[in-house]
Amino acid sequence: MKYPGTIVFDLDGTLVDTAPDLTAALNHALGELGRPPVDPQAVRHMVGHGARKLLERGLAASGTASPALVEAGVPAFLDYYWLHIADGSRPFEGVEAAMDRLAAAGCRLAVCTNKPVALAQGLIGALGWTKRFSAVMGFDSVPLPKPDPGHVWATIEAAGGDVADAAYVGDSMTDVAAARAAGVPVVAVSFGFSDRPAAALGADAVIDHYDALDGVLAGFVR
């Protein structure tokens, strides 16, 4: 099968189930701020817009979430998360085999995430994935992160690809909006961190397992 030349992936909730470690870091920071922990299942729907937004949502779950309080919690969150970045985080089922098949077919693989790039690279390294990706672009790699299309375009360019021959795989409305604005076909995974059903995100296709990714991507090639 022929696939788009560059496949861009979101990271959290798309390639990796990072909820266990993000939950632990969030609840550590909330504890430092004197707040109660958030239920792990609730955290899965708070992820996707960076540490500050996650802290804001975690704080809002138990009271007020002022900008000053959010900023006060960021160091505790980031320090804890860096030390425990892959304690419980695991690749989603079938994702490594899917990436192997795409790489073998000559595709460039890249990551476009709203994580800070250092944390993204740290997680990717901890999983032994460093050599899998032609580019990793975090929210601080560009002037404006997702859903701004420039984040997607910059990732494709950094990977050595062409926007006209690329596809995007993500799990949230932010991912779909970014890919749509960038003019890139987008696949949504149904097992990620979205706060709404994947079918409601407006992606070109939805997959329930990475075994289905190949066929969907092949369908994007005209």
N, C-alpha and C positions, 0 to 999 in steps of 0.2 A: 504494500500500500504506500501511497505518497501522502506526506503530511505537510502542513505549513513548515517553513524552514526554521522558525523560531517559536518556541512555546514558552510563554511567560506564566509563571505560577505565583499566586499569593502563597504565603507561608503558613501562618497560624490558621488552623481550621481548614486548610486546603491540602497542604503536604503533610503537616504534622498536627497531631492532637496535643496541643500545648496547654490545654485547660488545667491539668493537675498542677503544673509549675506556676502558671499565672495566678491560679487561685491561691496557692501557698504564699506567693509574693504579695498579692493584694491583701490577704488577711493578715500577713505580718505587718504591712504598712498601716492597715486600719487599727491593729492592736497598738502600734506605736502612737497613734493619734487618739487612743482611748475609745475606739469604736468597736462594736461587735463584729464577728466574722460574717462573711456573706456565704450563702449556700453555694457549693461548687456548681450545681446545675444552673443556678442563676448567672454565674460568672461566664458560662459558655456563650451567653447572649449579650455580654457586655464588651466582648473583645472586638478589635478591628480598627480602632482609631488611635492607637498609641497608649502609652502609660498614663498620661494625664487624663485622658477621657475615661480610661478604665477606673482610675482612682476617683474621678468625679462621680461616676456611676455607682461605685462601691460606697462612697460616702453618702450619696443621695438615698441609698437603700436603708440608711439608718438615721437620717436627719439631713442637716444642711451640708452643702458642698461648695463653700466659698472658694474663690480662686486662691486665696492665701492658704487655706487648709489643704487644697490640692497640692500646691507647690511645696508645702511643708512635708507632705507624704512621699513626694517623688524620690528623694534620695534613699529612703528606707526601702521603697519598692525596688528600685533599680539595683541597689547593693545586694539585696537578698536574692533577687532574680538572677543576677549574674553568677552568684555562687551556687545556684540550684537550677541552672537553665535547662538541664536535661535529666533531672532526677526521675521524673515521671512522664515526660514528653515522649511520644512514640509516633513513628510514621503511620499513616493510615494504611489499612490493608491493601496490598497490591500496588502501592505507589512506587516502590523501588523497582519492581518488575516492569511497570509501565515506563518509567524513566529509562530503564535499560533498553527497552524495545525502541523507544523514540531516538535515543542516542545512537543505537546501532543503525537506524535508518538515516542518520546524518543530521538530525535536528539539533539546533542549539537550544539549550535549556537555560532559563533565567528566572530569577526571583525578584518580584516587585512587592515590597511589604511596607506597611506603616510602622514596623518596628524600627528603632534606631539601627543603623547598618551594623554597628559593632555587635549588638546583641544578635542580630540576624546571622552574622558570620560566626558568632560564637556557638549558636545553636546548630548551624549547619556543620561546623567543625566537630562538635560533640557527637553528631550523628554519623560522622565519617563521610560526609557528602561534599566536601570542599571541591573536589575535582569534577563534580557532576555539572556545575553551573558555569556558563560563560560570563555571567554578570549577576551580581546581587546588589540591589538598590533599595536602601531604606528610606524612611521619611525624611531623613536629614541629608540624603544624597542629592536632593533636588530643591529648587526654590519653593515649590508647592507639591505636596504629596497627594496620593489618591484621595478623593476622586478626580483630581486634576489630570487631564490626559497627558500632560507633560511628563508625569512620572512613568507612565507606560512607554511613551515614545523614547524617553531617555534610557530606559531599561533595554529596549530592543536595540537601540543604537550602541549601547555599551557592550551588548552581546555580539555585535557585528552583524545584526540582522537587518531586515527590511520590513517596515510597517505594513507594506502591501503583501507580505508573505509571512504573517505571524498570527498567532492565536493566544488567547488568554484563558487561564483556568483559575477560578476563585470560588468563594463561598458566601459572599455578602453583596448587599446592594451597593456598597462602596466599590467593590470590584467590578460589578456589572456596569455601573455608571462610568467608571474610569475607562473601561474597555470600549464601551459605546462611544464615548466622547473622542477616544483615540482612533475610532474607525476600525477596530480589531474585533473579529468574531470571538464570542466568549462562551465558555462552558462553566456551568455552576455545579458544584458537588452538593449532594443532598445531606451529607453527614457532617457538615461544618458547624460554624458558630452563628449562623444567621438567626436573627430574631423573627424571621418569617419563613414560610416554606420556600424551598429552592425554586419550585415551580412559579412562585409569585415574583421572582427577582427580575424577570424579563430577559434572561439569557437566551442564547441561540439553541442551547441544549442543556439538559440536566442529566448527570450520571449518578448512579447509586453505588458504584464500585469502580475502581480504576481499571478493571478488566474491560470496561466499556469505552475508555477514553480513545483508544486507537481508532475505532470505527467512526466515532464522532468527529475527530480531527480530520480524518481522511475525507469526510463529507464536506469539509470547508474548502477543499482544493478543487478548483474548477478546471 
